[in-house]
């Protein structure tokens, strides 16, 4: 066998090993990047759920705010009624003496 042929075969095998090594590095990089992506997506999903729960509680807590004006009116009417009762009781108490 010719020595130059053995040298070419050795270089050929060396290039294949280099190619396989580079492929392994690329595969490891892809695995790491996909793992990071999955981690980021899980974090985003968890935060979106927290925001959704907070927005839902906020909507539940503020669903009756339209009644605040009516509550103020009714409170004023109740205050007037209590005042009339107080006047009546004061008048009744004054007649007994």
Secondary structure, DSSP 8 states (H G I E B T S, - for coil): --HHHHHHHHHHHHHHHHHHHHHHHHHHHHHHHHHHHHHHHHHHHHHHHHHHHHHHHHHHHTTTGGGHHHHHHHHHHHHHHHHHHHHHHHHHHHHH-
